[in-house]
Amino acid sequence: MSSRPSPAPGVPDELQRRLGVPDAVVIGLGSMIGAGIFASLAPAARAAGSGLLIGLALAALVAYCNATSSARLAALYPASGGTYVYGRERLGEFWGYLAGWAFVVGKTASCAAMALTVGSYLWPGQAHAVAVAAVVALTAVTYTGVQKSAVVTRLIVSVVLAVLAAVVVASLTSGLTDTTRLEVGSDATFGGVLQAAGLLFFAFAGYARIATLGEEVRDPARTIPRAIPIALAITLVVYAAVAVCVLLVLGPNGLAAAAAPLTDAAKAAGADWLVPVVRVGAALAALGSLLALILGVSRTTLAMARDHHLPHALAAVHPKFKVPHRAELLVGAVVATAAATTDVRGTIGFSSFGVLAYYAIANASAWTLPPAEGRPARIIPAVGLAGCLVLAFTLPVSSVVAGAVVLAIGAVAYAVRRLSARQG
């Protein structure tokens, strides 16, 4: 076990507990029901073919194990930082640091991807400019307080759920549905299903955002364990309904070839009026994910800064708004720069490896809990850890190599810092 250093004199160190179960659930939904459902179905179908729904079920299983492990740990350690804190307390300082490093780097890349998704849907010709504007606007929202962020997220989630419901209804009433398309055929391979699960997993990954807000949740021992499974269950029901309906209308091959699956499903169902609505819904979904990502990355940055793994000035909490304002401004600036200079494809694979490493450390941390501290059944963190590792290595080789290099750089930086501290 390690203890966190005391804050510098005059630097506010405590966030305010303002979020209840509904707010925490909404933030989790805003993270999960985002751009992933609009973008991940087609590549998953290309990988798994008619085994897409099996891939979705596997992704949900790994997500459930991760969510259960995260919920138990968050109740025990209700502080900002999520797995950075859990790894530090259960496995040692290095593993906590590595989890925080993986999260901050990986999710910063995810922020850029979400911002670029907003731009590509709203104004394809000026995607980078729109992406930067979205980052600036949402950073301003998070700067003025987490409660306002929860309100904005609630509005976005409501609109996105309405759009997805419209797609489901249009698909089911089109007369084009064919239940034989849900049958698993010879085009589904074991490796393809695993790859599809890896692609679809990231659409579930937002539940950890609830845990990273642990210091701003009222009664975290009760709120977090309730909010995480509720948000995950709602998301699974929504995703399953959308995936089934799109498969019924387009079929595995049509879905695999779709550039914009939900838009194509609306067109195939004869609901052309729904196409612009889906585009707006996709942009709003990406905005919701971006908002929650900025919240999560800035809180992990805050926790690492408190422990001097990042500049300690980033540990400051705004005296009026009670948010880690310096961390939020830095995260916003880095994401805006990435959104202005990169593309969506270049950021997604890089992010994926880091996120799975983060969750692997969360499950390893949960494994060490004794029964008296609320340890889940050992099978849960074991399946979660194994699932994270397997899904990580279904990613393209370039993504695995890039992610491993970034983790190695973080490990070297940690070793250099420790050596300097000893010599000093």
N, C-alpha and C positions, 0 to 999 in steps of 0.2 A: 504494500500500500504506500502511496505517496501523498504528500499534502501540498496544497497549492500555496505559492508564496503570497504574502500579504500585499495588498495594493499599495501603490505609491501614495504618499501623503497628499491629500487634496484631490485624489482621483476617484470619482464615484465608481464603486465596484459591483453594486447589486442592481439587478434588473427587477422590475415590478411584476408580481404575479397577477395578471389580469384575465387570462384566458380560461374559460370553462370547457366542459366536454364538447358542447356544440361548436365552439370556435376551433378547438383542436381538431375535431373531425373534419370541419370545412377546410382547414389548412391542409390536412392530409389529402382530402379529395382534390383540392386545387393542385396539389403536387402530382397525384396519380392520374386523374382524369384530365390529362393535358394533351399535348400534341402527339404523344405516343400512339394513342388509339387511331389517330388520323393518318399516321405515317408508317407504323410498324406492321400492319396487317399484310401489306403486299410483299415485303421482303420475307416475312415469316412464311407466307404461302408459297413463295418460290423455293424456300428451303424444305418445307414439310409437305407440300402438296395437300392431299386430302387428310393428312395427319395434323393439320393446323390446330384443331381443337385439343388434341392430345398435348401439343406443345404449350397451348394456353394453360391447360390443367397443370402441367409440370412447372411452368413459371409461377402459377398461383401457389403451388405446394411449397416451392422454395421461398416465395415471398411470405407465406404464412409462418414458416419456421423462423425466418429472419424477423418478422414482426413480433412473434411471441418472445423471442430472445431479447429483442430491443425493448419491448414493453416491460419485461421483468427487470431489466437493467436500469431503464429510465425511472422506474418507481423507486429503485434502491439508490440511484444517484441522480436526483432531480436538478441537475445543473446544466447550463448551456454547454454544448460541445458534442453531445451524443456519444458515439463510439470512441471518440478521442478520450473522453473521460472514462468510459468503461474499460477500454484497453489499458489505460494507465493504471487504474485501480486494481484490475484483476490480473493482468499479465505482466505489468511492468511499464516503466516510463517509455521505453523505446517503442513498444507495440502501440501504445496510445498515440505517441507522436506519429508513427507510420500511418495509423488509421486517419488521424487528422490531416496529414499531408495528402493522402490518397483522396480524401473527401474534398478538401479545398481545391486541389488541382483538377480532379475529375469533374466536380460539379461546377467549377468556373467554366470549364469547357462546355458543360451542359447548358449553362446560362447563355453562352454565345450561340449555341445551336438553337435554343428556344427563341432568342431574339431574332435570329435570321429566319426562323420559320414564320414569325409574325410578318417580317418584311416580305417574304416570298409569297404569302397569301394576300396581303393587303396591297402591295405595289411591287410586283416582280421586277420591274425595271429599276427600282431604287431600293432594293431589299436591304442593302447595307445601311443606307441613310435612315430608313424606317427602323431598323434594328437598333441603331445607336439612340435614336429618339425614344424608343420603348424602354431601353435600359435607363436613360436619364430620368424619364417620367416615373418609373417604378422605384428607382432609388430614392426619389423625392418622397414617394408615398411611404416607404419603409422608414425613412428618416424621421417622419412626423409621428411615429408611434405604431406599435404592433397591433393595437386594437383597430386602427384604421385599415391596416393591411388585411386583417381578418374580414372586415366589412367588404372591402373591394373583392377579396377572394370569394366570399359568399355570393356576390352578384355574378361574378364570372362563372362559378360552378353552376349556378342556376341556369344561366343562358346555355352553357355547353350541354348540360343534361337535357334541356329542352330540344336542342338541335339533334342530339343522338336519338332521343325518343322519336322525333319526327322521321329520321332515317329508318328506324326500326318499323314504325307504323307503315311508312310508304312501301318498304320492302315486303312486309307481310300481306299488304292489300293489293299488290301489283298483279297477282295472278301468274307471276313468272317463277315462283318458288318451286324448287324441286328437292324433295327430301333425300333423294339418292345421292345428292352432292355432299351430304354429311357423312356418308359411309367411307370408312378408311379403305383406300385402294392400294394397289401395288406401287404407286408413285411415292408412297410414304416410306422413308427409310429411318432407321434408328438414329443415324447421325444427323439426318435432316430435321427430325423432330427435336433433337437436342439443340440444334442451331436455332430453330424457331423459338424454342423456350428461352434461349439466351437473348434473342431479339425482343421477345415479348416481355421478358422480366423487367426491363427498364420502364415499362409503362406502369408497373406496380411500385416502383422503388420509392415513391414519395412519402410513404408512411414514416420514414425515418425523420422527416422534417418535424413531426410532432415531438420526437425525442430530443432533437436539437434545440427545441424551444422549452425544454424542461424547467428552466429557471423563471419562465414567464407564465407558467400554468398554475392555476389554483389547485391545491390539494393534489400534487402530482402523483402520489402513491395510488390514488383512486382514479384520477382523470386520465392519465396516460395509458394504463392497461385497458381502460374502456375504449378510449378514442381510437387507438391503433387498429384493433380487430374490427370495430364498426366501420371505419373508413375502408379497410381492406375488403370486407365482405360486400359493401355497397359497390366498390369498384369492380370486383369480380363479376357480380351480377350484371352490371352495365356492360362490361367487356364481352362477356359470354353472349349476351343478347345481341350486341352489335355484330360480333364475329359470325354467329349463326345466321343472322339475317343477310349479311353481305355474301356469305357462302351460298345461301339458298338462291340468291338473285344472280350472282356472277359465276358461281362455281369456282373450284380451286384454280383452274387455269386462267379464267378471266380475272380473278382476284390477283393472281401472281403477276399478271401483265399490267395491272392498273397502276397508273402514275399517282392517282388520287382516289383510293378505293371508295371512300364514302361518297365522293362526288360522282364517280362512275356508277355506284349503286343507285343513287338518286336518279341519274339519267336513265339507267336501264329499267327502273321502276316507273318511268314515265312522269316523274315529278321534277321537271326542269325548273320549276319555280323554286325548288329547294336548293339548287346548286349554289347560288350566291349566299344563301343562308348558311350552308355548310362551310363555305369559304370563310365567312365571318366567324362562325363557330370555331373553326380551326385556329384562326388568329387569336381569338379570345382564350382558347384552351392553352395556347402557347404562352400568352400573357400571364395566365394563372400559374402555369408551371414556373415561368421566369420569376414571378413575384415570390413564390415559395422558395425557390432556389436561392435567391438573393438573401432571404431571411436565414436560411439554413447555413449558407457559406459564411455569412457575416458573424453568426453566433459561434461557429467552430473557430473562426479567426479570433474572436474575442477570447475563447477558452485557451487557445494556444498562446495568445499574447499574454494572458495572465500568468502562464507558466514560462514566459520568456523564450518560447520556441519561435515566436515572431516578435517584432518590435513591441515593447511593453506599452508604448503610447496608444496602440490599437485596443488596449483593454479599457479605455475610457468609456463611460456611460453618460449620455447627455443628461444634464441635471433636470431639464424640463420634460423631454419626451421619453426618458428612461429607455433609450435604445443605444446599442454600441455604434454611435454615429461615425466615428473615425473608421471603424472596420467596414461599415456599410459604404462609406464614400470611396474607400480603397477598392473594395470589391466591385462597385459600380464602375470605377474608372478602368479597372483591368478588363472587365467584361465588355465595356463599350469599345475598348481598343481591339479586343479579339473579334468582336462583331463587325468592326469596320475593316478587318484585314484577313479574315478567314472565311471558309465556307462550311455548310452544314455537314457534308460528308467527312470533312477533315477533322471535325470536332467530336462526332458521335463515338467512333471506335476508341479514340483516345480516352474519352470519358468513361466508357463502359468498363474497361479493365480496372480503373481506379475505384469505381463504385463497388464492384464485386470484391475487391480486396478489402474495402471498408467493411462490408457485411460479413466477410469471412472472419475478420477479427472480432466483430460483434458476437458471432456464434461461438467462437473460441472463448470469449469472455464469459458468456452465459454458461458454458460447460463447467466453469470453475465454481459456480455458485453452489453453496451447500443448501440442503432442503430448508433450513431455518431462514434463509434469505430469499425464499421464493423461487428456487431453481425449477425450471420447467422439466418435464420428463426428458431424460438424457437423449432420447431418440430425436428430439426436436432440434437442439443445436447441432447434433451430429449430422442429420440430414441437411440442415441449413448450410453448414460448413462445406460438406461434400458437394452440395448442389452449387454453391458459389464457385468452387474450384473447377468443377466440370464445365459450367456455363462460361467461365472466363476463358477456358481453353477451346471453346467452340468458336471464339471470335477469330476474325482473320489474323493471319500471322503478323501482319504489319501492326495491327492494334496491340497484340500481345507483346511484341518487341518494344513498341513505343511506350506502353504502359510500364513494362518492366524496367526500362531505362529511367523513366521518371521516378519510380519508386526507389531505384538504386541511387539516383541523385539525392533524393530526400534522405536516404540512409547515410550517405557520405556526409551530407550537411550536418546531420545529427552527431555523427562521430567527431567531426571537426569541432563542433561547438563544445562537446564534452571534453575533448582534449584541451581546447583553449581554456576552459573553465578550470581544469586541473592544474595547468601550468600557471594560470593566473593566481 
